[in-house]
Amino acid sequence: MRLAALPPLALYAHLPWCVRKCPYCDFNSHERSDALPEREYVDALVTDLEGLLPSVWGRRLRSVFIGGGTPSLFSPESIDRLLAAVRARLPLEPDAEVTLEANPGTAEAGRFRGYRGAGVNRVSLGIQSFSDGKLQALGRIHSADEARRAIEMAQAAFDNVNLDLMYGLPGQTLAEASRDVAEGLRFGTTHLSAYQLTLEPNTVFYRNPPQLPEHDACADMQLAVEELTAAAGFEHYETSAFSRPGRRCRHNLNYWEFGDYLGLGAGAHGKLSFADRVTRHERHKQPREYMAGAGSLVEKTIAPRELPFEFMLNALRLVQGVPAEMYAARTGLSGATILRKIQSAREKGLLEDDPLRIRPTRRGRLFLNELLQLFLD
């Protein structure tokens, strides 16, 4: 393999603490038991970044995403210190997107203004539902009214706000799921993400599963999400993502287009490309262990035979797919390496018969796992 040019570069920083871990959550998150070690943790993030700098000299960041956990538990001063450290070490593109995830249960107007002053220009709110009953079933710490107030506070400080919603919730009907989406759209934010609740290993819900809607009912909910967002002028551009024109999440697009990203923080993962290889790196998961060994990471080179699946795992989540030439540009492999698999997918009705794009059909999006299986080595 040989890359003619390196892909865009982003940065992800993981802040792993939350007030209470939700029973469906399989992310690397840890309940806060006492005061957060904000200074110590930001120092560790900066040490991480400095260790990666030799691998990315001369490159610019197109986006920064601060996720968790609940990053809004950190003070604006800590977020400012982190972003200042990033800017001092790596240039950001002039229009770089800088996102911070926030929980409505920790939202304060003053904190949002502080995050804006620190350089954050996009906020993603974990709303999940506007039903108090459903929020309680999900173990969320906020109420429906707190969710509504958090959206209004975020919009007062930012002109780019995403709402995360979930459907397929315990006991949820199609009408209830539709009401959640309709209410989210009424706020007029720039972006909406809608995820189906799934039972993931190592979660409370996996050990003690609640009664969830049947598969067909969830498919109807997904269709309702697509219809409601389209009627509101949103573009459906990724499996779970909807945006107003020009407001797609640049950071997530970089993932889906197999771009590079630095992963900083406890349990964070990253991907970096070089002229002759593509690598992944990850960090210690436990915050204390991570801070004690800041800068250390586990790194592996992705075997060339694994690259086709890795690329498709991301690219095929995009409704319009990707330009056909992007496969060679991001993997360093000839398009001939997947020609037979592409043809097989087209014959099965899973990919569009378009020589210029690798684009899933409606059936391909509905049966994405079946489509991806074709690209496994």
TORKOL-4160 file (C-alpha; in steps of 0.2 Angstrom, whole numbers, padded with zeros to 4 digits, m for minus):
377
<pt num="1" X="0000" Y="0000" Z="0000"/>
<pt num="2" X="0005" Y="0018" Z="m0003"/>
<pt num="3" X="m0004" Y="0034" Z="0001"/>
<pt num="4" X="m0001" Y="0048" Z="m0011"/>
<pt num="5" X="m0008" Y="0061" Z="0002"/>
<pt num="6" X="m0013" Y="0061" Z="0020"/>
<pt num="7" X="m0031" Y="0063" Z="0025"/>
<pt num="8" X="m0039" Y="0077" Z="0035"/>
<pt num="9" X="m0034" Y="0076" Z="0054"/>
<pt num="10" X="m0046" Y="0079" Z="0069"/>
<pt num="11" X="m0043" Y="0077" Z="0088"/>
<pt num="12" X="m0054" Y="0068" Z="0100"/>
<pt num="13" X="m0052" Y="0071" Z="0119"/>
<pt num="14" X="m0062" Y="0060" Z="0131"/>
<pt num="15" X="m0067" Y="0066" Z="0148"/>
<pt num="16" X="m0074" Y="0050" Z="0156"/>
<pt num="17" X="m0083" Y="0055" Z="0172"/>
<pt num="18" X="m0102" Y="0057" Z="0173"/>
<pt num="19" X="m0114" Y="0060" Z="0188"/>
<pt num="20" X="m0122" Y="0043" Z="0186"/>
<pt num="21" X="m0119" Y="0029" Z="0173"/>
<pt num="22" X="m0134" Y="0025" Z="0162"/>
<pt num="23" X="m0140" Y="0007" Z="0162"/>
<pt num="24" X="m0138" Y="0006" Z="0143"/>
<pt num="25" X="m0121" Y="0015" Z="0141"/>
<pt num="26" X="m0106" Y="0005" Z="0136"/>
<pt num="27" X="m0094" Y="0020" Z="0134"/>
<pt num="28" X="m0079" Y="0021" Z="0145"/>
<pt num="29" X="m0088" Y="0032" Z="0158"/>
<pt num="30" X="m0086" Y="0032" Z="0177"/>
<pt num="31" X="m0097" Y="0039" Z="0190"/>
<pt num="32" X="m0090" Y="0054" Z="0199"/>
<pt num="33" X="m0087" Y="0050" Z="0218"/>
<pt num="34" X="m0079" Y="0066" Z="0223"/>
<pt num="35" X="m0071" Y="0082" Z="0216"/>
<pt num="36" X="m0065" Y="0079" Z="0198"/>
<pt num="37" X="m0046" Y="0080" Z="0196"/>
<pt num="38" X="m0048" Y="0093" Z="0182"/>
<pt num="39" X="m0030" Y="0100" Z="0182"/>
<pt num="40" X="m0022" Y="0083" Z="0183"/>
<pt num="41" X="m0032" Y="0076" Z="0170"/>
<pt num="42" X="m0030" Y="0091" Z="0158"/>
<pt num="43" X="m0011" Y="0090" Z="0161"/>
<pt num="44" X="m0012" Y="0071" Z="0156"/>
<pt num="45" X="m0021" Y="0076" Z="0140"/>
<pt num="46" X="m0008" Y="0088" Z="0135"/>
<pt num="47" X="0006" Y="0075" Z="0139"/>
<pt num="48" X="m0004" Y="0063" Z="0127"/>
<pt num="49" X="m0004" Y="0077" Z="0113"/>
<pt num="50" X="0014" Y="0081" Z="0115"/>
<pt num="51" X="0018" Y="0062" Z="0113"/>
<pt num="52" X="0009" Y="0062" Z="0096"/>
<pt num="53" X="0016" Y="0078" Z="0089"/>
<pt num="54" X="0031" Y="0070" Z="0080"/>
<pt num="55" X="0018" Y="0059" Z="0070"/>
<pt num="56" X="0008" Y="0074" Z="0064"/>
<pt num="57" X="0021" Y="0088" Z="0061"/>
<pt num="58" X="0015" Y="0100" Z="0048"/>
<pt num="59" X="m0003" Y="0095" Z="0048"/>
<pt num="60" X="m0019" Y="0105" Z="0053"/>
<pt num="61" X="m0034" Y="0100" Z="0064"/>
<pt num="62" X="m0050" Y="0102" Z="0055"/>
<pt num="63" X="m0060" Y="0098" Z="0071"/>
<pt num="64" X="m0060" Y="0095" Z="0089"/>
<pt num="65" X="m0072" Y="0085" Z="0099"/>
<pt num="66" X="m0073" Y="0084" Z="0118"/>
<pt num="67" X="m0084" Y="0069" Z="0122"/>
<pt num="68" X="m0087" Y="0058" Z="0137"/>
<pt num="69" X="m0094" Y="0054" Z="0150"/>
<pt num="70" X="m0101" Y="0071" Z="0153"/>
<pt num="71" X="m0088" Y="0084" Z="0148"/>
<pt num="72" X="m0099" Y="0098" Z="0154"/>
<pt num="73" X="m0094" Y="0093" Z="0172"/>
<pt num="74" X="m0078" Y="0101" Z="0168"/>
<pt num="75" X="m0077" Y="0120" Z="0171"/>
<pt num="76" X="m0075" Y="0132" Z="0157"/>
<pt num="77" X="m0058" Y="0136" Z="0164"/>
<pt num="78" X="m0052" Y="0118" Z="0162"/>
<pt num="79" X="m0059" Y="0117" Z="0144"/>
<pt num="80" X="m0051" Y="0134" Z="0140"/>
<pt num="81" X="m0034" Y="0127" Z="0146"/>
<pt num="82" X="m0036" Y="0111" Z="0136"/>
<pt num="83" X="m0040" Y="0121" Z="0120"/>
<pt num="84" X="m0027" Y="0134" Z="0122"/>
<pt num="85" X="m0014" Y="0119" Z="0124"/>
<pt num="86" X="m0020" Y="0111" Z="0108"/>
<pt num="87" X="m0019" Y="0128" Z="0099"/>
<pt num="88" X="m0002" Y="0131" Z="0105"/>
<pt num="89" X="0004" Y="0114" Z="0098"/>
<pt num="90" X="m0006" Y="0111" Z="0082"/>
<pt num="91" X="m0013" Y="0124" Z="0070"/>
<pt num="92" X="m0032" Y="0123" Z="0068"/>
<pt num="93" X="m0040" Y="0127" Z="0051"/>
<pt num="94" X="m0048" Y="0144" Z="0051"/>
<pt num="95" X="m0066" Y="0137" Z="0051"/>
<pt num="96" X="m0062" Y="0122" Z="0063"/>
<pt num="97" X="m0077" Y="0114" Z="0071"/>
<pt num="98" X="m0075" Y="0113" Z="0090"/>
<pt num="99" X="m0088" Y="0102" Z="0099"/>
<pt num="100" X="m0092" Y="0099" Z="0117"/>
<pt num="101" X="m0105" Y="0086" Z="0123"/>
<pt num="102" X="m0116" Y="0092" Z="0137"/>
<pt num="103" X="m0129" Y="0084" Z="0148"/>
<pt num="104" X="m0145" Y="0094" Z="0152"/>
<pt num="105" X="m0143" Y="0089" Z="0170"/>
<pt num="106" X="m0127" Y="0099" Z="0172"/>
<pt num="107" X="m0132" Y="0113" Z="0160"/>
<pt num="108" X="m0130" Y="0131" Z="0166"/>
<pt num="109" X="m0131" Y="0147" Z="0156"/>
<pt num="110" X="m0115" Y="0154" Z="0163"/>
<pt num="111" X="m0105" Y="0138" Z="0159"/>
<pt num="112" X="m0111" Y="0138" Z="0141"/>
<pt num="113" X="m0105" Y="0156" Z="0139"/>
<pt num="114" X="m0089" Y="0151" Z="0147"/>
<pt num="115" X="m0087" Y="0136" Z="0135"/>
<pt num="116" X="m0090" Y="0148" Z="0120"/>
<pt num="117" X="m0077" Y="0160" Z="0127"/>
<pt num="118" X="m0065" Y="0145" Z="0128"/>
<pt num="119" X="m0067" Y="0142" Z="0109"/>
<pt num="120" X="m0080" Y="0129" Z="0108"/>
<pt num="121" X="m0092" Y="0133" Z="0093"/>
<pt num="122" X="m0104" Y="0118" Z="0093"/>
<pt num="123" X="m0113" Y="0109" Z="0108"/>
<pt num="124" X="m0121" Y="0092" Z="0107"/>
<pt num="125" X="m0134" Y="0089" Z="0120"/>
<pt num="126" X="m0139" Y="0072" Z="0126"/>
<pt num="127" X="m0158" Y="0074" Z="0127"/>
<pt num="128" X="m0163" Y="0056" Z="0123"/>
<pt num="129" X="m0182" Y="0060" Z="0126"/>
<pt num="130" X="m0194" Y="0073" Z="0131"/>
<pt num="131" X="m0204" Y="0061" Z="0141"/>
<pt num="132" X="m0201" Y="0060" Z="0160"/>
<pt num="133" X="m0206" Y="0042" Z="0161"/>
<pt num="134" X="m0194" Y="0037" Z="0147"/>
<pt num="135" X="m0180" Y="0047" Z="0154"/>
<pt num="136" X="m0182" Y="0038" Z="0171"/>
<pt num="137" X="m0182" Y="0021" Z="0162"/>
<pt num="138" X="m0166" Y="0026" Z="0154"/>
<pt num="139" X="m0158" Y="0031" Z="0170"/>
<pt num="140" X="m0155" Y="0049" Z="0165"/>
<pt num="141" X="m0152" Y="0062" Z="0178"/>
<pt num="142" X="m0162" Y="0076" Z="0169"/>
<pt num="143" X="m0181" Y="0079" Z="0167"/>
<pt num="144" X="m0190" Y="0084" Z="0151"/>
<pt num="145" X="m0191" Y="0102" Z="0157"/>
<pt num="146" X="m0173" Y="0103" Z="0161"/>
<pt num="147" X="m0170" Y="0096" Z="0143"/>
<pt num="148" X="m0180" Y="0110" Z="0136"/>
<pt num="149" X="m0171" Y="0123" Z="0147"/>
<pt num="150" X="m0154" Y="0116" Z="0142"/>
<pt num="151" X="m0158" Y="0118" Z="0124"/>
<pt num="152" X="m0163" Y="0136" Z="0126"/>
<pt num="153" X="m0148" Y="0140" Z="0136"/>
<pt num="154" X="m0137" Y="0132" Z="0123"/>
<pt num="155" X="m0145" Y="0141" Z="0109"/>
<pt num="156" X="m0142" Y="0158" Z="0118"/>
<pt num="157" X="m0123" Y="0154" Z="0117"/>
<pt num="158" X="m0121" Y="0144" Z="0101"/>
<pt num="159" X="m0128" Y="0145" Z="0084"/>
<pt num="160" X="m0123" Y="0127" Z="0081"/>
<pt num="161" X="m0132" Y="0114" Z="0092"/>
<pt num="162" X="m0135" Y="0096" Z="0090"/>
<pt num="163" X="m0148" Y="0086" Z="0100"/>
<pt num="164" X="m0146" Y="0067" Z="0103"/>
<pt num="165" X="m0162" Y="0058" Z="0104"/>
<pt num="166" X="m0166" Y="0039" Z="0106"/>
<pt num="167" X="m0180" Y="0028" Z="0100"/>
<pt num="168" X="m0185" Y="0010" Z="0102"/>
<pt num="169" X="m0185" Y="0014" Z="0121"/>
<pt num="170" X="m0194" Y="0002" Z="0134"/>
<pt num="171" X="m0212" Y="0002" Z="0131"/>
<pt num="172" X="m0211" Y="0016" Z="0118"/>
<pt num="173" X="m0225" Y="0017" Z="0104"/>
<pt num="174" X="m0223" Y="0025" Z="0087"/>
<pt num="175" X="m0233" Y="0040" Z="0092"/>
<pt num="176" X="m0222" Y="0043" Z="0107"/>
<pt num="177" X="m0206" Y="0042" Z="0097"/>
<pt num="178" X="m0213" Y="0053" Z="0084"/>
<pt num="179" X="m0218" Y="0066" Z="0097"/>
<pt num="180" X="m0200" Y="0066" Z="0104"/>
<pt num="181" X="m0193" Y="0070" Z="0086"/>
<pt num="182" X="m0206" Y="0083" Z="0082"/>
<pt num="183" X="m0203" Y="0092" Z="0099"/>
<pt num="184" X="m0184" Y="0092" Z="0095"/>
<pt num="185" X="m0186" Y="0099" Z="0078"/>
<pt num="186" X="m0197" Y="0113" Z="0085"/>
<pt num="187" X="m0182" Y="0121" Z="0093"/>
<pt num="188" X="m0174" Y="0124" Z="0077"/>
<pt num="189" X="m0157" Y="0118" Z="0080"/>
<pt num="190" X="m0144" Y="0114" Z="0066"/>
<pt num="191" X="m0142" Y="0096" Z="0069"/>
<pt num="192" X="m0151" Y="0081" Z="0076"/>
<pt num="193" X="m0145" Y="0063" Z="0079"/>
<pt num="194" X="m0157" Y="0049" Z="0082"/>
<pt num="195" X="m0151" Y="0032" Z="0088"/>
<pt num="196" X="m0160" Y="0016" Z="0091"/>
<pt num="197" X="m0158" Y="0009" Z="0109"/>
<pt num="198" X="m0148" Y="m0007" Z="0108"/>
<pt num="199" X="m0143" Y="m0019" Z="0122"/>
<pt num="200" X="m0124" Y="m0019" Z="0123"/>
<pt num="201" X="m0113" Y="m0031" Z="0133"/>
<pt num="202" X="m0106" Y="m0025" Z="0150"/>
<pt num="203" X="m0121" Y="m0014" Z="0153"/>
<pt num="204" X="m0135" Y="m0015" Z="0166"/>
<pt num="205" X="m0148" Y="m0017" Z="0152"/>
<pt num="206" X="m0139" Y="m0032" Z="0145"/>
<pt num="207" X="m0139" Y="m0041" Z="0161"/>
<pt num="208" X="m0157" Y="m0036" Z="0165"/>
<pt num="209" X="m0165" Y="m0032" Z="0148"/>
<pt num="210" X="m0181" Y="m0021" Z="0148"/>
<pt num="211" X="m0195" Y="m0025" Z="0136"/>
<pt num="212" X="m0191" Y="m0016" Z="0120"/>
<pt num="213" X="m0202" Y="m0013" Z="0105"/>
<pt num="214" X="m0201" Y="m0027" Z="0091"/>
<pt num="215" X="m0189" Y="m0025" Z="0076"/>
<pt num="216" X="m0203" Y="m0020" Z="0064"/>
<pt num="217" X="m0210" Y="m0006" Z="0076"/>
<pt num="218" X="m0192" Y="0001" Z="0078"/>
<pt num="219" X="m0191" Y="0001" Z="0058"/>
<pt num="220" X="m0207" Y="0011" Z="0058"/>
<pt num="221" X="m0199" Y="0023" Z="0071"/>
<pt num="222" X="m0184" Y="0025" Z="0060"/>
<pt num="223" X="m0195" Y="0029" Z="0045"/>
<pt num="224" X="m0205" Y="0042" Z="0055"/>
<pt num="225" X="m0188" Y="0050" Z="0060"/>
<pt num="226" X="m0183" Y="0051" Z="0042"/>
<pt num="227" X="m0200" Y="0058" Z="0036"/>
<pt num="228" X="m0201" Y="0071" Z="0050"/>
<pt num="229" X="m0183" Y="0078" Z="0048"/>
<pt num="230" X="m0185" Y="0079" Z="0029"/>
<pt num="231" X="m0201" Y="0089" Z="0031"/>
<pt num="232" X="m0192" Y="0101" Z="0043"/>
<pt num="233" X="m0178" Y="0103" Z="0029"/>
<pt num="234" X="m0165" Y="0092" Z="0037"/>
<pt num="235" X="m0154" Y="0081" Z="0026"/>
<pt num="236" X="m0152" Y="0063" Z="0031"/>
<pt num="237" X="m0133" Y="0061" Z="0028"/>
<pt num="238" X="m0128" Y="0046" Z="0039"/>
<pt num="239" X="m0137" Y="0032" Z="0047"/>
<pt num="240" X="m0142" Y="0041" Z="0063"/>
<pt num="241" X="m0138" Y="0059" Z="0058"/>
<pt num="242" X="m0148" Y="0073" Z="0051"/>
<pt num="243" X="m0143" Y="0091" Z="0048"/>
<pt num="244" X="m0148" Y="0108" Z="0040"/>
<pt num="245" X="m0139" Y="0111" Z="0024"/>
<pt num="246" X="m0121" Y="0116" Z="0027"/>
<pt num="247" X="m0122" Y="0110" Z="0045"/>
<pt num="248" X="m0116" Y="0092" Z="0045"/>
<pt num="249" X="m0105" Y="0087" Z="0059"/>
<pt num="250" X="m0087" Y="0089" Z="0051"/>
<pt num="251" X="m0079" Y="0079" Z="0065"/>
<pt num="252" X="m0090" Y="0064" Z="0063"/>
<pt num="253" X="m0089" Y="0065" Z="0044"/>
<pt num="254" X="m0070" Y="0064" Z="0046"/>
<pt num="255" X="m0073" Y="0047" Z="0054"/>
<pt num="256" X="m0085" Y="0041" Z="0041"/>
<pt num="257" X="m0073" Y="0046" Z="0027"/>
<pt num="258" X="m0059" Y="0036" Z="0035"/>
<pt num="259" X="m0049" Y="0052" Z="0040"/>
<pt num="260" X="m0036" Y="0053" Z="0054"/>
<pt num="261" X="m0039" Y="0058" Z="0072"/>
<pt num="262" X="m0029" Y="0059" Z="0087"/>
<pt num="263" X="m0037" Y="0050" Z="0103"/>
<pt num="264" X="m0033" Y="0058" Z="0119"/>
<pt num="265" X="m0039" Y="0053" Z="0136"/>
<pt num="266" X="m0044" Y="0038" Z="0146"/>
<pt num="267" X="m0049" Y="0024" Z="0134"/>
<pt num="268" X="m0048" Y="0035" Z="0119"/>
<pt num="269" X="m0044" Y="0028" Z="0102"/>
<pt num="270" X="m0036" Y="0036" Z="0087"/>
<pt num="271" X="m0031" Y="0033" Z="0069"/>
<pt num="272" X="m0016" Y="0040" Z="0060"/>
<pt num="273" X="m0010" Y="0037" Z="0042"/>
<pt num="274" X="0008" Y="0038" Z="0035"/>
<pt num="275" X="0014" Y="0036" Z="0018"/>
<pt num="276" X="0016" Y="0017" Z="0019"/>
<pt num="277" X="0004" Y="0012" Z="0033"/>
<pt num="278" X="m0012" Y="0016" Z="0043"/>
<pt num="279" X="m0011" Y="0014" Z="0062"/>
<pt num="280" X="m0023" Y="0014" Z="0077"/>
<pt num="281" X="m0019" Y="0019" Z="0095"/>
<pt num="282" X="m0028" Y="0017" Z="0111"/>
<pt num="283" X="m0025" Y="0023" Z="0130"/>
<pt num="284" X="m0028" Y="0015" Z="0147"/>
<pt num="285" X="m0046" Y="0014" Z="0151"/>
<pt num="286" X="m0046" Y="0018" Z="0170"/>
<pt num="287" X="m0044" Y="0037" Z="0173"/>
<pt num="288" X="m0032" Y="0034" Z="0188"/>
<pt num="289" X="m0021" Y="0022" Z="0178"/>
<pt num="290" X="m0022" Y="0033" Z="0163"/>
<pt num="291" X="m0016" Y="0049" Z="0172"/>
<pt num="292" X="m0002" Y="0039" Z="0181"/>
<pt num="293" X="0004" Y="0033" Z="0164"/>
<pt num="294" X="0000" Y="0048" Z="0153"/>
<pt num="295" X="0008" Y="0048" Z="0136"/>
<pt num="296" X="0008" Y="0029" Z="0135"/>
<pt num="297" X="m0002" Y="0020" Z="0122"/>
<pt num="298" X="m0005" Y="0004" Z="0113"/>
<pt num="299" X="m0002" Y="0006" Z="0094"/>
<pt num="300" X="m0005" Y="m0006" Z="0080"/>
<pt num="301" X="m0003" Y="m0006" Z="0061"/>
<pt num="302" X="m0019" Y="m0011" Z="0052"/>
<pt num="303" X="m0015" Y="m0025" Z="0040"/>
<pt num="304" X="m0018" Y="m0021" Z="0022"/>
<pt num="305" X="m0030" Y="m0036" Z="0021"/>
<pt num="306" X="m0041" Y="m0028" Z="0035"/>
<pt num="307" X="m0041" Y="m0010" Z="0027"/>
<pt num="308" X="m0056" Y="m0014" Z="0015"/>
<pt num="309" X="m0067" Y="m0019" Z="0029"/>
<pt num="310" X="m0061" Y="m0004" Z="0040"/>
<pt num="311" X="m0065" Y="0008" Z="0026"/>
<pt num="312" X="m0082" Y="0001" Z="0022"/>
<pt num="313" X="m0087" Y="0000" Z="0041"/>
<pt num="314" X="m0086" Y="0019" Z="0041"/>
<pt num="315" X="m0090" Y="0024" Z="0023"/>
<pt num="316" X="m0106" Y="0014" Z="0021"/>
<pt num="317" X="m0114" Y="0023" Z="0035"/>
<pt num="318" X="m0116" Y="0038" Z="0024"/>
<pt num="319" X="m0132" Y="0039" Z="0015"/>
<pt num="320" X="m0124" Y="0046" Z="m0001"/>
<pt num="321" X="m0108" Y="0035" Z="0001"/>
<pt num="322" X="m0091" Y="0041" Z="m0004"/>
<pt num="323" X="m0083" Y="0045" Z="m0021"/>
<pt num="324" X="m0076" Y="0029" Z="m0028"/>
<pt num="325" X="m0058" Y="0036" Z="m0028"/>
<pt num="326" X="m0058" Y="0039" Z="m0010"/>
<pt num="327" X="m0055" Y="0021" Z="m0006"/>
<pt num="328" X="m0038" Y="0021" Z="m0014"/>
<pt num="329" X="m0034" Y="0039" Z="m0007"/>
<pt num="330" X="m0038" Y="0033" Z="0011"/>
<pt num="331" X="m0032" Y="0015" Z="0011"/>
<pt num="332" X="m0017" Y="0016" Z="m0001"/>
<pt num="333" X="m0024" Y="0001" Z="m0010"/>
<pt num="334" X="m0030" Y="m0001" Z="m0028"/>
<pt num="335" X="m0048" Y="m0001" Z="m0032"/>
<pt num="336" X="m0046" Y="m0017" Z="m0040"/>
<pt num="337" X="m0044" Y="m0025" Z="m0023"/>
<pt num="338" X="m0063" Y="m0023" Z="m0020"/>
<pt num="339" X="m0069" Y="m0024" Z="m0037"/>
<pt num="340" X="m0077" Y="m0042" Z="m0036"/>
<pt num="341" X="m0084" Y="m0037" Z="m0019"/>
<pt num="342" X="m0092" Y="m0021" Z="m0025"/>
<pt num="343" X="m0100" Y="m0031" Z="m0040"/>
<pt num="344" X="m0107" Y="m0044" Z="m0028"/>
<pt num="345" X="m0115" Y="m0031" Z="m0017"/>
<pt num="346" X="m0123" Y="m0023" Z="m0033"/>
<pt num="347" X="m0129" Y="m0039" Z="m0038"/>
<pt num="348" X="m0137" Y="m0042" Z="m0021"/>
<pt num="349" X="m0145" Y="m0025" Z="m0022"/>
<pt num="350" X="m0135" Y="m0018" Z="m0008"/>
<pt num="351" X="m0125" Y="m0005" Z="m0018"/>
<pt num="352" X="m0130" Y="0007" Z="m0031"/>
<pt num="353" X="m0124" Y="0003" Z="m0049"/>
<pt num="354" X="m0114" Y="0020" Z="m0049"/>
<pt num="355" X="m0096" Y="0019" Z="m0056"/>
<pt num="356" X="m0092" Y="0036" Z="m0048"/>
<pt num="357" X="m0098" Y="0032" Z="m0030"/>
<pt num="358" X="m0098" Y="0018" Z="m0017"/>
<pt num="359" X="m0116" Y="0021" Z="m0011"/>
<pt num="360" X="m0128" Y="0010" Z="m0002"/>
<pt num="361" X="m0145" Y="0007" Z="m0008"/>
<pt num="362" X="m0160" Y="0009" Z="0003"/>
<pt num="363" X="m0159" Y="m0010" Z="0006"/>
<pt num="364" X="m0141" Y="m0009" Z="0009"/>
<pt num="365" X="m0144" Y="0004" Z="0023"/>
<pt num="366" X="m0157" Y="m0007" Z="0030"/>
<pt num="367" X="m0146" Y="m0023" Z="0030"/>
<pt num="368" X="m0130" Y="m0014" Z="0033"/>
<pt num="369" X="m0122" Y="m0029" Z="0042"/>
<pt num="370" X="m0125" Y="m0040" Z="0027"/>
<pt num="371" X="m0117" Y="m0028" Z="0016"/>
<pt num="372" X="m0102" Y="m0026" Z="0027"/>
<pt num="373" X="m0100" Y="m0045" Z="0028"/>
<pt num="374" X="m0095" Y="m0045" Z="0010"/>
<pt num="375" X="m0079" Y="m0034" Z="0013"/>
<pt num="376" X="m0073" Y="m0046" Z="0027"/>
<pt num="377" X="m0057" Y="m0054" Z="0022"/>
